[in-house]
Amino acid sequence: MIHHASRLIVRGFEILIVACLAIMGILVFGNVVLRYAFNSGIAISEELARLLFVWLIFMGAVLASARRIHIGFDTLQRAVGARARRALVVFTGALILAGCGIFIVGGWRQTLINLGNTYPVLGISYAWLYGAALVFGVALIFPVCNNIHRALRGIDDGLTEDLADRIEGLAGRIEDESGHRGDRS
């Protein structure tokens, strides 16, 4: 159940991140062209691009956690055995869940405080800005719980794998596949 919810959140965030990037690109590029070519601009461009960028960062952090591609220090994890490595995953997961609680409580409070404050040009509530922290805190719970669940069940594959090792493995598989395709031609 946790794994399924985690996959749904990841897929939803991938779609939202692409949408945010597309809208930001169109707004910023359009605004630059309008300013230099026609001496005008899109009034909401700066505020909306900034708001989308904040949401993009928080959603990207959840996505990185779900795919286990976030930056981390793994010196200690590489020095210990599999059992201790899983214990460290559980411990760090518990710390991250505590951080999620802080984001949820803080995001909720800031969202409530800023409901009446609005962006000057957009005219929408600043609660949309602070709501990103609330959504981040809730969404991050799923991939972290998934990692903890896997560690407790003894599933060690990919929990602490180094990103460089993943890239090298993927590059090797791509080379193997292209080599096999070359043999067929």
N, C-alpha and C positions, 0 to 999 in steps of 0.2 A: 504494500500500500504506500509506504513512504517512498519507495523507489519510483513507483508510478507517478505520484504527486510531484516528485522531484523532476522527472522527465517532462511533465506537462509545464511546469514552471520554467524550465530551461527553454523549451520550445517557444513558449509565449514571450519570454524575454528576448530570445533571438529575433523574433518578428518585430517586437517593439524597438529593439536597438537598431535594426535596419530602417524602420520607419523614422526614428529620431535622426539618424544620420542623413537620410534622404531629405527630410524637411530642413534640417540645419544646412545642408549643402545648397539646397535650392534658395533658401532665405539669404544666406551669406553671399553666395555667388550673385544672385539677383540684385542684392543691395549694392554690391561693388559695381556691377555693370550700370545700374541706375545712377549711382553717385557720379561715376566718371563720365558716362556717356550723356546723361540727361540732367545732371545736377539736381537730382531728386533722390528719393530712397523709399524703402518700405519702413514705415514707422515702427511696426512691431518686431522688426527683424532682430534687433539686439536683445530685447527682453525675452522673446520666445526662444531664440537660439541659446541664451544663457540657461533658461529653465530646462530646455531639452538636454543640454549638456550635463546638468546636475543629475537628471534622471538617467541619462546614458551611463554616467560613472557608477551610480549605485546598481543599476541592472547589470552592468559589465562585471562588477565585483561578485554578484551572485552567480553569474554565468561562469566566471573563472573558478569560483569555489566548487560549483557543481561538476565542472569538468576536471577539477583538481589540477589546474594549470596556473594557480596563483603563485606569486613569488614567496619563497620561504627559505629558512635556514635549515638544512637537513644534516648538518655535521653530526649532531648527537644521534639522530635516527639511523645514520649509516654506520655508526660505531656500535650499535646494540643489536641484539638478535631480534627475530621476528616477533616473539611474544612481547618484549619490551617496546618494540616499535608500535605494535597495536595498542599497548597501554598509553603510549605517548599520543597516539591519534585520539584516543578516548579523552585523555586529559586536555589536550588542546581544543578538542571539540566542546568540552564542557566550558572552557574559558570563552570560546566564541559564542556559545549559547548565552552566557552571562552578558557578553557584549550585545548580543541581539536584544536581550531584555532592556538594556540601557537605550538602545536605538528605538525600540518600540515605545517605551515610556517617554523618552525625550521627544521623539518625533510626534507622538500623540499630543503632548503638552504644547509643543511649539505650533502644531497645526491648529489646535484650539485657540491659542493666543493670537494667531495671525489670521483667523477667519475674517475679521473685519477690515484688515489692511489689504489694499489692492495695489497692483502694479499700475504705475501712472499711465502707461500707453495701452497695455493689454486689457486693463480693467478687470482682471481676474484676481482672486484672492491669493495672497502670499501663502496660504495653506497648501497650495499646489506645490510650492517649493519644499516646504518642510514635510509634506506628506511622503516625499521620496525616502526620507529616513525611516518612516513608519513601514512603508512597503518593503524596504530593504531588510529591516529587522525581522519581519514576518517571513519573507521569502527565503532568507538565508537559513532559517531553521531547518527547512526540508533537506537541502544537500548536506548540511552538517550532521543532522540526525541519520541520514543515509550512510555517511562515512562512519559514524559511531556504531551503527547497527552492523555494518560490514566488518568492522574491527572486532566487535564482540563475538561475531559468528566465526571469526578466524579467517575471513577472506582478506588476504593480504595483497592481492594483485592490484597494482596501481594506486594503492592508498598513499604511498610515500615515494612514488617513482619520480625521479628527477626529470625536469622538463627537457634538458639536453638529451637524456637517454631516450625519451619519447621521440624527439625530433630525429635522432639518429636511427632509431628503429623504423620510423615511418619512411625516412629517406631510403633505407635498405629495402623495405618492402616495395617502394615505388621503383627502385632500380631493378629488383627481381621481376616485377610485373612488366616493365618495359623491355627487359631482356627476353622474357618469354614471348612477348608479342613480336619482337624482332626475329625470333627463331621461326615463327609461323609465316612471316612474309616472304 
